Amino acid sequence: MAIVTDQYDFVIGVDTHAASHTLALITAGTGALGQQAQFPTSPSGLRRAVDWIQRHTHHAPTLIVIDGAGSYGATFTEQLSAAGLTVAEAPDVAATTRRRRGKSDVVDALAMAQAARTLDINELCWPRAGGDRTALRVLTAAREQMSGERTRAVNALTALLRTVDLGIDARRALTTTTIAAVAAWRTRSDNATLAVCRAEAIRLARRIRALDTELAANHTALHKAVTAQAPQLLALPGVGAVVAATVLLAWSHPGRVRSEAAFAALAGASPLPARSGNTTRYRLNRGGDRRLNRALYTVALVRMGHDPRTRDYVTRRTREGRTKREIMRSLKRYISRQLFRTLNGAHSATSTT
């Protein structure tokens, strides 16, 4: 297997911050520090950084590893890719190395570059694509924030209605009808304590309904974006706009994930052996991208309830003595394979037309 030093002459580590980026250039073969520089994150500063890289590497094969390629370093990553430079996400630096060398921007950038130079090429993590994917990323992040806020508001309203008698039976989960009824209440001033509690209940209920409207608009935007970028995903059973967006963001672009096995590992759906003595079995993988794993779980649940083939599979495996977790693991592995092949196949078909 090829390692970084076999394919690149230089490795550059980039320690990113809000106001500046620090670059450390090393020779891939020896790991010796060649040059270092710091540039502001302004448009002109990032252009100077790209020019600095090209000038000091003489356009030789160079790998650039960036800390925070999806956050502070996102804009710089896009500019480097546009310039034809190879960019990867910075690998983890061993804790012993960090403690031994201390802490500074240059030290961090140098440690990233030296940690990357000995990696296998297949161990490099390539940044996610920008462009059209940025809209999906913004929409999914907004949806996650709104969903969390809605859950907190529902919990707060439920707790309020269960501790203060406002005429609502809250022994069970609040329904949409109940929330709408509370939102339509008028404030009262007959009792100061009850008036405060009633006003807070109204505020929470109205916020929940407003979030429902915002989530519906978000779903419409997600569906439109996914339809434009990967409509094949929506044709699969159990895959809706939210799941499709999550999968598309994780897959990102052709080449980021090298194989369906790697995609399963990224999703935390690859089987992990749990053998002991005469017992041979596999268990759930609790690593990987948990958002992607949750998307696979959602698809599996929907198919277990509504897809005839999946229901037949679950019945057969249950008769064989498999537990629900083991069946779910197998389903998630199959679903990850299907999703990966669908995305790669769609791209191949687009490339050949």
N, C-alpha and C positions, 0 to 999 in steps of 0.2 A: 504494500500500500504506500502511496506517495504521501510525503509530509510537506509542510509548508516550505521548508528550506530547499526541497527538490524543484519547486516550481517558481519560487520568487527570489529575487536578488535582495530586495529590501522589505522590511516590515515597519510600518509606522503605527504607533499607538497614539490615540487621541483621547485626552481627558476633557470631557465637555462640561461646560457650566453655562449659566444664563448669560453672562457678560463676555466670556472669553473661552477659547479652546486652546489647549496646550498640546503640541505635537512633539513626539520623540521618534527619530528615525534611527533604526539599527540595521546593521548588515545581517542578512538572514543567516549566512553561513556561520558567523562567529558570535553573533549577538551583541557585538560592540556598539556602543552609542556613537552615532555619527554626527547628527545635528539635532537641535531642539529649538523650538520657537513657540511664541504665543501670539494669537491673533484675536481681535475683537469679533463678536458675532454679528457685526453689521454687514450688510451686503458687500461693501468694498473690502472689509476684513476677510470675509470668506473667500472672495475672489483672489485676494493676495495669498491666502493659505493654499489654494489650489495651485497657483503659480509657483509657490515655494516648493511644493511637493514635486511638481514636474521638473523644476530647475535642479533640485538636488538628487533626484533619482535618474535624471537623464533619460526619462521615458523607458527605463528598464522595468521588467516585471516587478510590480510592487503590490503588496497586500496592506490594506489600511484597516486596522481594527478600531472600532469606535465604541466608547462607553456611552450608553444612552442613545443608540442609533434611532430609537423610536420616540425620543423625547427631546432633550436639549440638543442632541446631535442630528435631529431629523432633517433640518434644512441643509446642513453641511453634507449629510449622506446623499441627498438628492443631487447636490451640486457635483460631488465627486463622481457619482454614477453617470451624470450627464457628460462629464469630462472623459468618460471611458476608463475610469480607475476602478479597481476591484476593492469592494468594501465588504467587511464582515463585522458582525457584532463582537465586541471584546469578550474574550474568555474570562472565566473566573480566575482570580489570582489567589494562590494558596495563602492561608492565614499566616503561616510561618514566614512567608516571604514579606508580607505586609508588616509584620511586627519587626522583622529584622532590618528593613530598609527605612522605616519611618513613613512620614506622610507629607507629600507635597504634590503639586500638579505634575511636575516633571517626573517625579518618582513613580507616580501612578501611571502616567503614559508609558514610561519605560517598562514598567512591570507588565503592562498589557501586551506590549510588543514582544517581550521576551517569552511570555507565556504562550503566545500564539505561534511562535516560530517552530516549535517542536510538535505541534499538533498534526494529526492526520488530516488530510484535506477534507475527508468526509465528516470530521468532527467540527468543522467550522459552521457557524450559524449565520446564515445570510439574512440581511435585513428584509423586512417586508416591503412590498412595492408601495409607492406613493400613487400619485395621479388619481385615477378613479377610485382606488381603494381608500383614499383619504376620506371621501364622503361616507363610505361604509363605516370606517373607524369612528368618525365623529358621531354618526347616528347610533351606533351600538353603544358607545360610551355614554351618550345622552340617555339612551333607553335604560341602561343599567342604573344610572343616577336617579332617573325618574321612578323606576320600579322600586328601588330602595326607599326613596322618599314616600312612595305610596304605602309600602308595607309598614313603615314607621307611623304614618298617619293613621292607618287602619288599627294598628295595635294601640295607639294612644286613644283613639276614639272608643275602642272596645273596653279598654281599662277604665275610661271615664264613665261610660254607661253602666259598667258593672259595679262601680264604687259609689256612684251618685244616682239616686232614683230620679230619672228624668222622664219616666213613663215608657221606656223602651225595654223590652225583654232581650237582654244581651247574653243570655246563657249559652247561646250557640254563636257561631261565626256570623258576622254582619253580612246581610245580603245587599245587593245593589239597590233593591227597593227600599230597604231600611235606611241606607245611607242617603238616598234621594229624599226620603221623608224628613230626615234630620236637617238636611241642607235647606229645605223649604220652610223650616221653622222661623218664627219671628222672635225677636228678643223680648224678654219680659223684665219688669222691674219690681215685681211684688215682693221678692225676697233677694237680698243682696247676694248671698252665697249661691243660690240657685241661678240667679241671673248671670253670674260669672261663669258657672259651669255650663249653662245652656249656651251662652255666647261662644265658649270654647268648642263645644260640640258642633255648633253650626259652622264655625271656622274650619274645623278639621274635616267635616263632611263636604263642605264646598271645595276644600283643597283636594280631597280625594277625587271628586267629580272633575275638577279642572285637570288633574293629572291623568284621569281616564281619557279625556279629550286629547291631551298632548300625546299620550301613548298611542292612541289610534292614529293620529297624524304621523307620528314617528314610524308606525308600522307601514303606513301607506308609502312613505318615502323610502323605507327599506325595501319594500316589495318592488318599487319602481327601479331602484338602483340595482338590485339583484337581477331583475328581469333584463336590464340592459347589459349586465356583465356576465352572468352565468345562468341563463334561463333553464338549462338542463337540470340544475339542482332542484328547482321547484317541481319538476316532473316526477321526482322520486317520492315514493310513499313516506309520509311522516315528516317530510322536509318542508318547513314553511319559510317565510321571509327572514325571521330572526335567526333560525338555525342555519339557513343558507348563508347569511351574512357572516356569521361566526366561522363557519367552515371556510368560506372564501378568504377571509382575513388571515386565517391560520395557514392555509395553502399559499396564498398571496400571488405567486406567479410560477411559471414552469421553471424547474431547476432549484427552487428554494428547498424543497423536500425531495431527496434523491430517489426514494422508492416508497411503495405502499407500506412496507415494514417500518420505515422511518416515520411515515405519517401516523401509523398506529402508535408508535412510541411517543411521538409528539402529543398525541391525543390521550396518552395514558391508557391505551386499549391493547397494548401488547401483552401477551401472557407472561407471567412471572412464575417460574417453577417454585413449588412448595413441597418438595419431596423429603421424606423422612423414612428410612428403613424400607419396608415393603409398600409404603404409601406413595403413589405417584399421582400428583394432581397439580393444578395451576391456580393461582389466585389473582384477584384484581390488582391492577397496577395503579397506585395512588400518586404517581408522579405525572409529569407532562403538563400540558396546557389545560388547566381545569375548566376554562370556559368551553374549550373544544370538547372536553370530556363530557361536560354537562349537555352540550348539544347532541352528542351521540346518545346519551342516556334518554333525552327527550324523544329522539327518533325511535329508539328501541321501545320505550313505553307506548308510544302511539301505535307502533306496528303490533305489539303484543295485544293491544286491545282491538285493533281494527283490520289488520292485514291477515287474510286467511293463511297464507304460507307461513308467516311467522307464528301464528297461533298453533298450527300443526307441528311446527318445529318445537315449540315450547312443550307441547303435550308429549311428543316423542321423547324429548330429553328428560322430562320429568319422570316418565316411566322407566327410564334407564337409571334413575337414582340421582340425577344431577340436582344440585340446589339452585335456588333462584339466582343467587349471585354468580354461580358458575355459568348458568344459561345467559345471564345478562352480559357477562364478560365475552362469551362467544358471539353474541349478537353485536356487541359494540365493535368487536374485531372485524366482523363481516361488514358492518355498516361503514367503518372507516375505509376498508378496501374498496367498497362500492363508490364512496364519495371521491376517493383519490382517483380511481379509474375514470369516473365521470368527468372530473375537472381536466385531467390530462388528455382524455379523449376529445373533449370539446376544444381544447387548445390546439391539438394536432389537426383536427378537422378544419379549424379556422386558419391555421398556418398553411395548409395545402390548397386552400381555395383562393 
